[in-house]
Amino acid sequence: MSNPDRPVSPAVLIVDDHELFSAAVETMLRSRGINAVRAPSLEPQEVLALATETQPSLVLLDLDLGTDASGRPMDGVTLARDLTHDGWQVLLVTGSTERPRIAEAIAAGAAAWLSKAVPFDELIYAILDGFAGRPMMDPRERQRLLSEHRALQSQQRSAKQMFNQLTKRERQVLAALVEGKRAKVIAEESYVSIATVRSQIRSILAKLNVKSQLEAVALAKSLGE
């Protein structure tokens, strides 16, 4: 005999930092007879613990989850990876338009993604597909995202190899450029001539196979250099 006091496990766990959106989704799902609950905390370990406790059939996950107690951004890509690693089915429902991040989350194990701009009915249909074991997104689109992610990874590996060619001094100059410093300032702070710094910058551009300082800076930032 079932225990009437035992809470019913949610069919859907909503992990989103936008109160109005997550509340509207929860209400909409419940009105359609789909049991849903919002995660009270978005701290990754607490979300993972809640999933283990409640055993949801599907996790609706945003990519941008605000900041943690230390003010650092909480990234849904990492959480998508951890959730799928623990065996949970993840549907990204996000306002992000950053396709590389979406592709990364899909590659990390998320089953599908939807824009927050889609009608609620489309979200319902995707959820029902997930419950039924059917694909929640066009398989061709999923493969395109995976291909884009693999291509980006290949580009990043190539870029890393080029960065490895930089000397210690060239890395210091590039770091200064990333900080927004001009060649004259770099020269003054390093007690060398501006001609020397310009020569180092030319060497950096050649080794990174870029045509401008802006491209070099953008490449460095993309790799976290």
Secondary structure, DSSP 8 states (H G I E B T S, - for coil): ---TTS----SEEEE-S-HHHHHHHHHHHHHTT--EEE-S---HHHHHHHHHHH--SEEEE-SEEEE-TTS-EEEHHHHHHHHHHTT--EEEEE----HHHHHHHHHTT--EEEETTS-HHHHHHHHHHHHHT--SS-HHHHHHHHHHHHHHHHHHHHHHHHHTTS-HHHHHHHHHHHTT--HHHHHHHHTS-HHHHHHHHHHHHHHHT-SSHHHHHHHHHHTT-
